[in-house]
Amino acid sequence: MRTWSRGRFGYPAVGLVVLLLASLTAGPLADPATAGGASLSVLRWDVDYATGNVSYDLALDVTGAAAVGAPCEAYCSWRIELWYRDGTTELSRGSVAGGSESSANDLSIRRTATTVLPEATHLRAVVEPKYNAAGAKYVTGWHEVSTPFPTGTVWLEVGKWFRDPASGSAEYDVTLSWAGAAQLNGPCVSYCRWRIEIWYQDGTTDEWRGGLGGATVYAQNTWSTKVSVARTEQLPSVTHLRAVLTPAGRVPGETYEYWRFVGDHMVDDRDVVPYEIALAAPLAAAASDRFCDVLAVAGGALPSVEPDSPPDAWKRCVEAVRLYGPNIRKVLAAVATAAGGSLAIDYLLDEHVDEGPTPTPEEEANPPLPWVPPDTWEDNGCERTIPPESVEAVADHVESRHAWGSEEPGSKFYPRVDWRYLATVDALRVPPSPSSKPEWADFRCERVVEFHRHVGVDQVTGKPTRTYTVVTRRSDGSLVTTHPGEPKR
């Protein structure tokens, strides 16, 4: 009988040959896995620049992640990253969501929330192995979700300010507020410090004279807050308050500041620089008694003038003009004191500000030069028209910041100026140009227009101006904002 002998490796020699031939001729056991990947969808991303609140709805879809060599073949992690990218700076700002998976081939992840986040302009998603450095990594493309945030602000609301020049006793109620301060390079990215300083400035003297209060905020990313200071105390002579917000930790940042004129007396929560300008020239030119007549007849603090026996307040006004004119600040401080601490300034702010000559109907119907014919405009990518429906979409913003008497800081349109007419009719005689701010030039355009009379007060100079700026979106021409003065740099 013939028997099979085992080969060198313990198998029948013929059997080994058969196995080798089968492995060479047989097809694969399964088709190779299809290449996987990840995709990110931004369904909503709404940012409140003042508070840092972001309301978002994000969807991450992953396929083929458990294939051989893919990120989730064993254990993997995923995250949706926040980035700041402005063409010059590229900086990671953390992540908005993340998690871990095990041997997951397909994933569908949805994240929806409203929360405070660091300033970010772009998102992307990353899926990568947790323990296998040689494994594949899935990275989505960039999603732009915001432009760089507008610079934050600090400002003061003066509810009450009365200082008796004779005794030096001051009674005040002042609120310091800030918004947008935790943006990139803002003062409150880390710890920050606020303070309210008192100053004396009369055109010759420029002197710091102490403060009303201040404190360090030991909390990171304090986007916005309000701090009120109210008391009665002895103070030196004061013309201005200065609100300051500065970094207090090791993280560098910008300093925000805001000046407010009080002139030893203020009863209305408004920026009174316009009425200084409105009265300075008449005060210098007019006789003292005539200036005080104007204040009295206008319904201000002074009673009507009785030529035979002028009221004491009117006499004090005349004395103040003779002593301090043409220093408008000292005059009005003295007038307010003479009136017992009550000076109505609505007249000064609204009705008698120099707006230039009233235009005739012909002037309103025919825009002034320079007129640039549209067919000669350069094709710079800016949409030439402004959709009328876009005006109401930004009306609340314009009126809360740039209407006369509005509380938010900004240049102010005069009460009788129709900013809608300026933005949608008059401005169309000037060609739009890409924004003068490099970081905005790719998606915003602006028109800088000269009107034929004053349209408001420029916050930067504190003076009446005939110039106004209209900002539009580059893609469709819709209105973003409009304000008196030239574009803010």
C-alpha positions as CSV (number, residue, x, y, z in Angstrom):
1,M,0.0,0.0,0.0
2,R,1.2,3.4,-0.9
3,T,1.1,6.2,1.6
4,W,1.5,10.0,1.4
5,S,4.5,11.5,3.1
6,R,4.4,14.8,4.9
7,G,6.4,17.6,3.5
8,R,8.9,19.8,5.4
9,F,6.2,21.9,7.0
10,G,4.0,19.1,8.2
11,Y,1.6,19.0,5.2
12,P,1.3,16.5,2.4
13,A,3.5,17.9,-0.5
14,V,0.8,17.6,-3.1
15,G,-1.8,19.3,-0.8
16,L,0.5,22.3,-0.4
17,V,0.9,22.7,-4.1
18,V,-2.9,22.6,-4.5
19,L,-3.4,25.3,-1.9
20,L,-0.8,27.6,-3.5
21,L,-2.4,27.2,-7.0
22,A,-5.8,28.0,-5.5
23,S,-4.6,31.2,-3.9
24,L,-3.1,32.4,-7.1
25,T,-6.1,31.7,-9.3
26,A,-9.0,32.5,-7.0
27,G,-10.6,36.0,-7.0
28,P,-10.7,38.4,-4.0
29,L,-13.0,37.6,-1.1
30,A,-14.7,41.1,-1.3
31,D,-14.6,44.3,-3.3
32,P,-12.3,47.1,-1.9
33,A,-14.2,49.6,0.2
34,T,-15.3,52.8,-1.5
35,A,-13.2,55.9,-0.5
36,G,-14.9,57.7,2.4
37,G,-15.0,61.4,3.4
38,A,-16.7,64.1,5.6
39,S,-18.9,67.0,4.7
40,L,-20.1,69.9,6.9
41,S,-23.3,71.8,6.4
42,V,-23.9,75.2,8.1
43,L,-27.7,75.5,8.3
44,R,-27.7,78.5,10.6
45,W,-25.1,80.8,12.1
46,D,-26.4,84.1,13.6
47,V,-23.9,86.2,15.6
48,D,-24.6,89.0,18.1
49,Y,-21.5,91.0,17.8
50,A,-22.2,92.9,21.1
51,T,-22.6,89.9,23.4
52,G,-20.7,87.1,21.5
53,N,-23.9,84.9,21.4
54,V,-24.1,82.6,18.4
55,S,-27.2,80.7,17.4
56,Y,-26.1,77.8,15.2
57,D,-27.4,74.7,13.5
58,L,-24.7,72.4,12.1
59,A,-24.7,69.0,10.3
60,L,-21.7,66.7,9.9
61,D,-21.9,63.7,7.6
62,V,-19.2,61.0,7.5
63,T,-19.0,58.0,5.1
64,G,-16.7,55.0,4.8
65,A,-14.9,55.9,8.0
66,A,-14.5,52.2,9.2
67,A,-12.6,51.0,6.1
68,V,-9.1,49.7,6.4
69,G,-6.8,52.6,7.0
70,A,-9.8,55.0,7.4
71,P,-10.0,57.2,10.6
72,C,-12.6,55.1,12.4
73,E,-11.2,51.6,11.6
74,A,-10.9,51.4,15.4
75,Y,-11.4,54.4,17.6
76,C,-11.7,57.9,16.2
77,S,-12.6,61.5,17.2
78,W,-14.4,64.2,15.4
79,R,-14.7,68.0,16.0
80,I,-16.1,71.1,14.3
81,E,-13.3,73.7,14.6
82,L,-13.6,77.5,14.9
83,W,-11.1,79.6,13.1
84,Y,-10.3,83.3,12.6
85,R,-9.1,84.0,9.0
86,D,-8.9,87.5,7.5
87,G,-6.4,87.0,4.7
88,T,-3.5,88.0,7.0
89,T,-4.2,86.2,10.3
90,E,-5.1,82.5,10.5
91,L,-5.8,81.5,14.1
92,S,-7.5,78.5,15.7
93,R,-10.3,79.6,18.1
94,G,-11.1,76.2,19.6
95,S,-14.1,74.0,18.6
96,V,-17.9,74.3,18.7
97,A,-18.6,70.6,19.1
98,G,-16.8,67.2,19.2
99,G,-16.9,63.6,20.2
100,S,-15.5,60.0,19.9
101,E,-16.7,56.9,17.9
102,S,-15.6,53.3,17.6
103,S,-15.6,51.4,14.3
104,A,-18.3,53.7,12.9
105,N,-18.5,53.6,9.1
106,D,-21.2,56.2,8.5
107,L,-22.0,59.1,10.8
108,S,-24.7,61.7,10.7
109,I,-24.3,64.3,13.5
110,R,-26.4,67.4,14.2
111,R,-25.6,70.1,16.7
112,T,-27.9,73.0,17.5
113,A,-27.4,75.6,20.3
114,T,-27.2,79.2,21.3
115,T,-24.1,80.0,23.3
116,V,-21.2,82.4,23.7
117,L,-18.3,81.7,21.4
118,P,-15.0,83.3,20.6
119,E,-14.8,85.5,17.5
120,A,-14.5,83.3,14.5
121,T,-15.0,83.8,10.8
122,H,-14.7,80.2,9.5
123,L,-15.6,76.6,10.4
124,R,-14.3,73.2,9.3
125,A,-14.8,69.6,10.5
126,V,-12.0,67.1,11.2
127,V,-12.4,63.3,11.7
128,E,-9.1,61.5,12.7
129,P,-7.9,58.3,14.4
130,K,-7.4,58.5,18.1
131,Y,-4.5,56.0,18.4
132,N,-3.3,55.3,14.9
133,A,-1.1,58.1,13.7
134,A,-0.7,56.5,10.3
135,G,-4.5,56.4,9.7
136,A,-6.3,58.7,7.3
137,K,-7.7,62.0,8.4
138,Y,-10.9,63.5,6.9
139,V,-10.9,67.3,6.8
140,T,-13.8,69.3,5.2
141,G,-13.4,72.5,3.3
142,W,-13.7,76.0,4.9
143,H,-17.1,77.5,5.6
144,E,-17.1,81.3,6.0
145,V,-19.7,82.1,8.7
146,S,-18.9,85.7,9.6
147,T,-16.8,88.7,8.6
148,P,-14.4,90.0,11.2
149,F,-16.4,91.5,14.0
150,P,-16.8,95.3,14.1
151,T,-14.7,97.0,16.8
152,G,-16.4,96.9,20.2
153,T,-17.3,100.0,22.2
154,V,-17.4,101.5,25.6
155,W,-19.7,104.5,26.5
156,L,-21.2,106.5,29.3
157,E,-24.8,107.3,30.1
158,V,-25.2,110.3,32.4
159,G,-28.5,110.1,34.2
160,K,-27.6,113.0,36.6
161,W,-24.7,115.3,37.0
162,F,-24.8,118.4,39.2
163,R,-21.8,120.0,40.8
164,D,-22.1,123.2,42.9
165,P,-19.1,125.3,41.8
166,A,-19.2,127.2,45.1
167,S,-19.0,124.2,47.5
168,G,-17.6,121.6,45.2
169,S,-20.3,119.2,46.1
170,A,-21.2,116.9,43.2
171,E,-24.3,114.6,42.8
172,Y,-24.2,112.2,40.0
173,D,-25.5,109.0,38.5
174,V,-23.4,107.6,35.7
175,T,-23.5,104.2,33.9
176,L,-20.6,102.8,32.1
177,S,-21.4,100.1,29.5
178,W,-19.4,98.1,27.0
179,A,-20.1,95.7,24.2
180,G,-18.1,93.5,21.9
181,A,-15.1,93.7,24.2
182,A,-14.1,90.0,24.1
183,Q,-13.5,89.8,20.4
184,L,-10.0,89.0,19.1
185,N,-7.6,91.7,20.4
186,G,-10.4,93.2,22.5
187,P,-9.7,94.4,26.1
188,C,-11.7,91.7,27.8
189,V,-10.4,88.5,26.0
190,S,-8.8,87.8,29.4
191,Y,-9.2,89.9,32.5
192,C,-10.0,93.6,31.9
193,R,-10.3,96.8,34.0
194,W,-12.8,99.6,33.7
195,R,-12.5,103.1,35.1
196,I,-14.4,106.4,34.9
197,E,-12.0,109.4,35.0
198,I,-12.7,113.1,35.6
199,W,-10.9,115.7,33.5
200,Y,-10.7,119.5,33.2
201,Q,-10.3,120.7,29.6
202,D,-10.9,124.3,28.6
203,G,-8.8,124.6,25.4
204,T,-5.7,125.6,27.3
205,T,-5.6,123.2,30.3
206,D,-5.9,119.4,29.7
207,E,-5.7,117.8,33.2
208,W,-6.7,114.5,34.7
209,R,-8.3,115.2,38.1
210,G,-9.1,111.8,39.5
211,G,-11.9,109.2,39.0
212,L,-15.3,108.2,40.0
213,G,-14.6,104.5,40.2
214,G,-13.0,101.4,38.6
215,A,-12.5,97.7,39.1
216,T,-10.9,94.6,37.5
217,V,-13.2,92.0,36.0
218,Y,-11.7,88.6,36.9
219,A,-13.6,86.7,34.3
220,Q,-12.5,85.8,30.8
221,N,-14.5,86.7,27.7
222,T,-16.7,89.4,29.3
223,W,-18.4,90.5,26.1
224,S,-20.7,93.1,27.5
225,T,-21.9,94.6,30.8
226,K,-23.1,97.7,32.6
227,V,-21.7,99.3,35.8
228,S,-23.5,102.1,37.6
229,V,-21.9,104.7,39.9
230,A,-24.1,107.0,41.8
231,R,-23.1,109.1,44.9
232,T,-22.7,112.6,46.3
233,E,-19.1,113.7,47.0
234,Q,-16.7,116.6,46.8
235,L,-15.1,116.9,43.4
236,P,-12.8,119.5,41.7
237,S,-14.0,121.4,38.7
238,V,-14.9,119.0,35.9
239,T,-15.6,119.5,32.2
240,H,-15.3,115.9,30.9
241,L,-15.7,112.3,31.9
242,R,-13.6,109.6,30.3
243,A,-14.6,105.9,30.2
244,V,-11.7,103.5,29.8
245,L,-11.7,99.8,29.3
246,T,-8.2,98.1,29.2
247,P,-6.7,94.6,29.3
248,A,-5.7,93.6,32.9
249,G,-4.2,90.1,32.3
250,R,-1.3,88.9,30.4
251,V,-3.2,88.7,27.1
252,P,-2.5,91.9,25.2
253,G,-5.5,93.8,23.6
254,E,-6.9,97.1,22.6
255,T,-8.0,99.9,24.9
256,Y,-11.5,101.3,24.4
257,E,-12.3,104.9,25.5
258,Y,-15.2,107.3,25.4
259,W,-15.3,111.0,26.3
260,R,-18.4,112.7,27.6
261,F,-18.8,116.5,28.3
262,V,-20.6,117.4,31.5
263,G,-19.4,120.9,32.1
264,D,-20.1,120.7,35.9
265,H,-23.8,120.2,35.0
266,M,-25.8,117.9,32.8
267,V,-29.4,116.8,33.1
268,D,-30.0,115.1,29.8
269,D,-28.5,111.8,28.7
270,R,-27.1,113.2,25.4
271,D,-23.8,114.1,23.8
272,V,-23.8,117.9,24.2
273,V,-20.9,118.6,21.8
274,P,-23.3,119.7,19.1
275,Y,-24.8,122.4,21.2
276,E,-21.4,123.7,22.1
277,I,-20.7,124.1,18.4
278,A,-24.2,125.6,17.8
279,L,-23.7,128.3,20.4
280,A,-20.0,129.0,20.4
281,A,-20.1,131.3,17.3
282,P,-23.3,133.2,18.3
283,L,-21.9,133.7,21.7
284,A,-18.7,135.2,20.3
285,A,-20.6,137.5,18.0
286,A,-23.6,138.5,20.0
287,A,-24.0,140.9,22.9
288,S,-24.3,139.1,26.3
289,D,-27.9,140.2,26.9
290,R,-29.0,139.1,23.5
291,F,-27.4,135.6,24.0
292,C,-29.3,135.3,27.3
293,D,-32.5,136.5,25.6
294,V,-32.2,133.7,23.1
295,L,-31.8,131.1,25.9
296,A,-34.8,132.5,27.8
297,V,-37.2,132.8,24.8
298,A,-36.3,129.4,23.5
299,G,-37.9,127.8,26.6
300,G,-34.7,126.9,28.3
301,A,-34.1,127.2,32.0
302,L,-34.2,130.9,32.1
303,P,-37.6,132.6,32.6
304,S,-38.8,135.2,30.0
305,V,-37.0,138.5,30.1
306,E,-38.6,141.4,31.9
307,P,-36.7,144.5,30.7
308,D,-37.7,146.5,33.8
309,S,-36.7,144.0,36.4
310,P,-34.7,141.1,34.8
311,P,-34.9,137.8,36.8
312,D,-31.9,136.9,38.9
313,A,-31.1,133.9,36.6
314,W,-31.1,136.2,33.6
315,K,-28.7,138.6,35.4
316,R,-26.4,135.7,36.2
317,C,-26.4,134.6,32.6
318,V,-25.4,138.1,31.5
319,E,-22.6,138.1,34.1
320,A,-21.4,134.7,33.0
321,V,-21.2,135.8,29.4
322,R,-19.2,138.8,30.3
323,L,-16.9,136.8,32.6
324,Y,-16.4,133.7,30.5
325,G,-17.4,134.5,26.9
326,P,-16.6,133.1,24.4
327,N,-15.8,130.0,26.5
328,I,-19.1,128.2,25.9
329,R,-18.6,125.5,28.5
330,K,-18.0,127.8,31.4
331,V,-20.9,130.0,30.3
332,L,-23.4,127.2,30.2
333,A,-22.2,125.7,33.4
334,A,-22.8,129.1,35.1
335,V,-26.1,129.4,33.5
336,A,-27.2,126.0,34.7
337,T,-26.1,126.8,38.2
338,A,-28.0,130.1,38.1
339,A,-31.1,128.3,36.9
340,G,-31.1,126.1,40.0
341,G,-29.6,123.0,38.3
342,S,-32.1,122.6,35.5
343,L,-31.2,123.6,31.9
344,A,-33.4,122.3,29.1
345,I,-31.1,121.6,26.2
346,D,-33.6,120.1,23.7
347,Y,-33.8,123.5,22.1
348,L,-30.0,123.7,21.8
349,L,-29.7,120.2,20.5
350,D,-32.6,120.0,18.0
351,E,-34.0,123.3,16.8
352,H,-31.1,125.7,16.5
353,V,-28.2,123.6,15.3
354,D,-26.7,125.2,12.1
355,E,-27.9,122.9,9.3
356,G,-27.1,125.5,6.6
357,P,-29.6,127.2,4.4
358,T,-32.9,125.5,3.8
359,P,-32.8,124.1,0.3
360,T,-35.3,125.2,-2.3
361,P,-37.5,122.7,-4.1
362,E,-35.3,123.0,-7.1
363,E,-32.2,122.2,-5.1
364,E,-33.9,119.1,-3.6
365,A,-35.0,117.9,-7.1
366,N,-31.6,118.5,-8.7
367,P,-28.6,116.9,-7.0
368,P,-25.6,119.1,-6.7
369,L,-22.3,118.5,-8.4
370,P,-20.2,116.5,-8.7
371,W,-22.5,114.2,-10.8
372,V,-20.8,111.2,-12.2
373,P,-22.8,109.6,-15.1
374,P,-23.4,105.9,-14.5
375,D,-22.1,104.9,-17.9
376,T,-18.7,106.2,-17.0
377,W,-18.5,104.3,-13.7
378,E,-15.6,101.8,-13.3
379,D,-16.7,98.2,-13.1
380,N,-15.2,97.3,-9.7
381,G,-17.6,94.5,-8.7
382,C,-19.8,96.7,-6.6
383,E,-23.6,96.6,-7.3
384,R,-24.7,100.0,-8.5
385,T,-28.3,100.0,-7.3
386,I,-29.6,99.8,-3.7
387,P,-32.8,97.7,-3.4
388,P,-35.5,99.8,-1.6
389,E,-36.6,96.8,0.4
390,S,-33.2,96.5,2.1
391,V,-33.6,100.0,3.7
392,E,-36.2,98.9,6.3
393,A,-34.2,95.8,7.1
394,V,-31.5,98.1,8.7
395,A,-33.7,100.9,9.8
396,D,-33.6,99.9,13.5
397,H,-29.8,99.8,13.4
398,V,-29.4,103.2,11.7
399,E,-32.0,104.9,14.0
400,S,-30.7,103.4,17.2
401,R,-27.1,104.5,16.5
402,H,-27.3,107.5,14.1
403,A,-30.7,109.2,14.7
404,W,-30.6,112.5,16.6
405,G,-30.8,111.8,20.3
406,S,-30.2,108.1,20.1
407,E,-28.3,106.6,23.0
408,E,-25.8,104.4,21.2
409,P,-22.5,106.2,20.3
410,G,-22.1,107.2,16.7
411,S,-22.4,110.1,14.3
412,K,-25.9,111.7,14.3
413,F,-28.2,112.8,11.5
414,Y,-30.0,116.0,12.2
415,P,-33.7,115.5,13.1
416,R,-35.1,117.0,9.9
417,V,-32.7,115.1,7.6
418,D,-34.3,112.1,5.8
419,W,-31.5,109.5,5.8
420,R,-33.6,107.2,3.7
421,Y,-33.7,109.8,0.9
422,L,-29.9,110.3,1.2
423,A,-29.1,106.6,1.1
424,T,-31.4,105.5,-1.7
425,V,-31.8,108.6,-3.9
426,D,-29.1,111.2,-3.4
427,A,-26.3,108.7,-2.9
428,L,-26.9,107.1,-6.3
429,R,-25.2,110.0,-8.1
430,V,-21.9,108.8,-6.7
431,P,-20.3,105.5,-7.9
432,P,-19.7,102.9,-5.2
433,S,-16.2,101.7,-4.4
434,P,-14.9,98.6,-2.5
435,S,-14.7,99.3,1.2
436,S,-11.8,101.4,2.4
437,K,-11.2,98.9,5.1
438,P,-9.1,96.1,3.6
439,E,-10.8,93.4,5.6
440,W,-14.2,94.4,4.2
441,A,-13.2,95.2,0.6
442,D,-14.2,91.7,-0.7
443,F,-17.8,91.9,0.4
444,R,-18.7,95.5,1.1
445,C,-18.8,98.7,-0.9
446,E,-19.2,102.3,0.1
447,R,-20.2,105.7,-1.2
448,V,-18.8,108.9,0.3
449,V,-21.2,111.7,-0.7
450,E,-21.1,115.5,-0.3
451,F,-24.5,117.1,0.3
452,H,-25.4,120.7,-0.3
453,R,-26.0,121.4,3.4
454,H,-25.2,120.0,6.8
455,V,-26.7,116.5,7.4
456,G,-25.5,115.9,10.9
457,V,-22.6,115.8,13.3
458,D,-19.5,113.6,12.7
459,Q,-18.6,111.6,15.9
460,V,-14.9,111.7,15.0
461,T,-14.6,115.5,14.7
462,G,-17.6,116.6,16.8
463,K,-18.5,119.1,14.1
464,P,-21.4,119.5,11.6
465,T,-20.7,117.9,8.3
466,R,-22.1,117.9,4.8
467,T,-20.5,114.5,4.1
468,Y,-22.2,111.2,4.7
469,T,-21.3,107.5,4.0
470,V,-23.5,104.7,2.6
471,V,-22.3,101.1,3.0
472,T,-23.7,98.3,0.9
473,R,-23.2,94.6,0.3
474,R,-21.0,94.0,-2.7
475,S,-23.0,91.1,-4.0
476,D,-26.5,92.6,-4.2
477,G,-26.2,96.3,-3.3
478,S,-28.4,96.0,-0.2
479,L,-28.0,98.6,2.4
480,V,-25.8,97.8,5.4
481,T,-25.7,101.2,7.2
482,T,-25.4,104.9,6.6
483,H,-24.0,107.7,8.8
484,P,-22.8,111.3,8.7
485,G,-19.1,111.8,8.1
486,E,-16.5,109.8,6.2
487,P,-16.0,106.1,6.6
488,K,-14.6,105.1,10.0
489,R,-11.0,103.8,9.7
